[in-house]
């Protein structure tokens, strides 16, 4: 079983973050929001959009702002050291929509965001010819299941891009999502928080999703989660570690590597 991380880390130096992510089987391109605030998930998503920014509480119109690739402060060091399968992650469309709060141009903004995700992966493909895992982060998914068609269309467009031909696309959700919703997405990886599900529910998820389910034996705070693996191919913590302590991150590493 190969280990990876869920996006964000608490480190305040790129060097420390790079050393940490390369101690796992599949290095994860990290978000470092303690170093750069724009690397919090929603901030990062809005930073790449033309005409909009995110203040942490609301969307702000900025007519002078141009589109850009998603920004990662550790990108150069990460790809210089890389020589194997890697993983990265970005805000999902439903979570982006929740911040837009019924904006009249929501569909146009989502299309712009999708273009920037694809353009970012295109740049990564220049930096590395290695295969990769790409996960959409959807913490609000359990509360937006009525809008599942929006997510499905977004995923379909994303996967149809030749830029992602070397990638496996998945989703990370730290809210309790129904099995029927997960099944309808047709993804290759599902990273969930098993502490939100009963033992019987987890067995049903394992039976249905098989090796596409990510084994999650530890929380973002380094606490062990009671979860027996079955067919899982990858392992990861339940969430990102932006707000975790270094001691908790050490415990995450210890559990995943064991």
C-alpha positions in Angstrom: 0.0 0.0 0.0 1.4 3.4 -1.0 1.0 6.5 1.2 0.3 10.1 0.2 -0.9 13.3 2.0 -4.0 15.5 1.7 -2.8 18.9 0.4 -1.9 21.4 3.1 0.9 21.3 5.7 1.7 23.5 8.7 5.4 24.1 7.9 6.8 27.6 7.6 9.6 26.8 5.2 9.6 25.1 1.8 12.6 23.0 2.7 11.0 21.4 5.7 7.8 20.8 3.7 9.7 19.2 0.8 11.6 16.9 3.2 8.3 15.8 4.8 6.4 15.1 1.6 9.2 13.0 0.1 9.2 10.7 3.1 6.0 9.2 1.7 5.6 6.7 -1.1 3.8 9.2 -3.4 5.1 12.8 -2.8 2.3 15.4 -2.6 2.8 18.9 -3.9 2.0 20.8 -0.7 -0.1 23.9 0.1 1.8 26.0 2.7 -0.8 28.5 4.0 1.2 29.3 7.1 3.9 30.6 4.8 1.6 32.1 2.1 -2.0 32.8 3.0 -3.0 32.5 -0.7 -2.4 28.8 -0.4 -5.4 28.2 1.8 -7.7 26.1 -0.5 -10.3 28.8 -1.4 -7.8 31.6 -1.5 -5.7 29.6 -4.0 -8.7 28.8 -6.2 -9.8 32.5 -6.4 -6.3 33.7 -6.9 -6.2 31.9 -10.3 -9.5 33.4 -11.5 -9.8 36.5 -13.6 -11.8 39.4 -12.1 -12.2 37.9 -8.6 -10.4 37.3 -5.3 -11.4 35.8 -1.9 -11.1 37.8 1.3 -11.6 34.8 3.6 -15.2 35.6 4.2 -16.5 36.8 0.8 -15.8 37.0 -2.9 -14.4 40.4 -4.0 -14.7 41.7 -7.6 -11.4 42.9 -9.0 -11.7 44.0 -12.6 -7.9 44.4 -13.0 -7.1 40.9 -12.0 -6.1 38.4 -14.7 -6.2 34.6 -14.8 -3.2 32.7 -13.7 -2.1 29.2 -12.9 -2.7 27.8 -9.4 0.2 28.9 -7.2 2.3 26.6 -5.1 5.3 28.1 -3.3 7.1 24.7 -3.2 6.6 23.9 -6.9 10.2 24.5 -8.1 11.8 22.5 -5.3 9.2 19.8 -5.6 9.6 19.1 -9.3 13.4 19.4 -9.1 13.4 16.5 -6.6 10.6 14.4 -8.2 11.3 11.2 -10.1 8.2 9.1 -9.5 4.4 9.2 -9.3 3.2 12.3 -7.5 -0.1 13.7 -6.2 -1.7 17.1 -6.0 -5.0 18.5 -5.0 -7.2 21.6 -5.5 -10.6 23.0 -4.5 -13.6 21.3 -6.0 -16.3 23.1 -7.9 -19.1 22.6 -5.3 -16.9 24.1 -2.6 -16.0 27.0 -5.0 -19.7 27.5 -5.7 -20.5 27.6 -1.9 -18.2 30.6 -1.6 -19.8 32.3 -4.6 -23.2 32.2 -2.9 -25.4 32.1 -6.0 -23.3 34.5 -8.0 -25.0 35.4 -11.3 -21.8 34.4 -13.2 -21.2 31.1 -11.3 -21.2 29.0 -14.5 -18.7 31.3 -16.2 -16.5 31.4 -13.2 -16.5 27.6 -12.9 -15.5 27.3 -16.6 -12.6 29.7 -16.0 -11.5 27.7 -12.9 -11.5 24.5 -14.9 -9.4 26.1 -17.6 -6.8 27.1 -14.9 -6.7 23.6 -13.4 -6.0 22.1 -16.8 -3.4 24.8 -17.6 -1.7 24.1 -14.2 -1.5 20.4 -15.0 -0.2 21.2 -18.5 2.7 23.1 -16.8 3.3 20.2 -14.4 3.5 17.9 -17.5 6.3 20.0 -18.8 8.1 19.8 -15.4 7.6 16.0 -15.1 6.5 13.1 -17.3 5.7 11.0 -14.3 2.1 9.7 -13.8 0.1 11.5 -11.1 -2.9 11.5 -8.8 -5.2 14.5 -8.8 -7.9 15.0 -6.2 -10.7 17.5 -6.0 -11.2 18.7 -2.4 -14.9 18.9 -1.6 -15.5 19.4 2.1 -19.0 20.6 1.5 -20.0 17.6 -0.7 -22.4 16.0 1.9 -24.3 19.3 2.0 -24.5 19.8 -1.7 -25.6 16.3 -3.0 -28.6 18.0 -4.7 -26.0 19.7 -7.0 -24.1 16.5 -7.8 -24.7 17.0 -11.6 -22.5 20.2 -11.4 -19.7 18.1 -10.0 -20.2 15.3 -12.5 -20.1 17.7 -15.5 -16.9 19.3 -14.1 -15.3 15.9 -13.6 -16.3 14.8 -17.1 -14.7 17.9 -18.7 -11.6 17.5 -16.6 -11.1 13.9 -17.4 -11.7 14.5 -21.1 -8.7 16.8 -21.3 -5.7 15.1 -22.9 -3.6 17.0 -20.3 -4.7 14.5 -17.7 -4.1 11.4 -19.7 -1.3 10.3 -17.3 -3.4 11.0 -14.2 -5.9 9.3 -12.0 -8.7 11.6 -10.8 -10.3 11.3 -7.4 -12.0 13.2 -4.7 -11.4 14.0 -1.0 -14.4 14.7 1.2 -14.2 15.2 5.0 -18.0 15.2 5.4 -20.2 12.1 5.4 -21.2 11.5 1.8 -23.8 8.8 0.8 -22.5 5.8 -1.0 -25.0 6.4 -3.9 -23.5 9.8 -4.5 -19.9 8.5 -4.4 -20.8 5.7 -6.9 -22.4 8.1 -9.4 -19.2 10.1 -9.7 -17.3 7.2 -11.3 -13.9 8.3 -10.0 -10.6 6.4 -9.6 -9.9 7.4 -6.0 -12.1 8.3 -3.0 -10.4 9.7 0.1 -12.9 9.9 3.0 -13.0 10.3 6.7 -13.9 6.8 8.1 -14.5 8.3 11.6 -17.8 9.7 10.2 -19.1 6.3 9.2 -20.2 3.3 11.2 -18.4 0.1 11.0 -21.1 -1.4 8.8 -21.1 1.7 6.5 -17.3 1.4 6.1 -17.6 -2.3 5.1 -20.2 -1.3 2.5 -17.9 1.4 1.2 -15.0 -1.0 1.0 -17.2 -3.6 -0.8 -18.5 -1.1 -3.3 -15.4 1.0 -4.0 -12.8 -1.7 -3.6 -9.2 -0.5 -4.4 -10.5 2.9 -5.3 -11.2 3.7 -1.7 -8.2 5.2 0.2 -7.2 3.6 3.4 -7.4 6.2 6.2 -5.9 5.0 9.5 -5.1 8.4 11.0 -6.7 11.8 11.4 -5.1 15.2 10.6 -4.3 15.5 14.3 -2.3 12.3 14.3 -4.9 10.2 16.1 -5.3 6.6 15.0 -8.6 5.7 13.3 -10.1 2.2 13.8 -10.2 1.0 10.2 -9.2 -2.4 8.9 -7.9 -2.3 5.3 -9.4 -4.6 2.6 -8.5 -3.9 -1.1 -7.2 -0.4 -0.7 -4.2 0.6 -2.9 -3.3 3.9 -1.2 -3.3 5.3 2.3 -3.6 8.9 3.6 -4.7 10.9 6.6 -8.3 12.0 6.8 -7.6 15.7 6.0 -5.0 18.3 5.4 -2.6 19.3 8.1 -2.5 23.1 7.8 -3.7 23.5 11.4 -1.9 20.5 12.8 1.2 20.7 15.1 4.6 19.3 14.0 4.2 16.6 16.6 0.9 15.6 15.1 2.5 15.6 11.6 5.2 13.3 13.0 2.6 10.9 14.3 0.8 10.9 10.9 4.1 9.9 9.2 4.8 7.2 11.8 1.3 5.7 11.4 1.2 5.8 7.6 4.8 4.5 7.1 4.1 1.6 9.5 
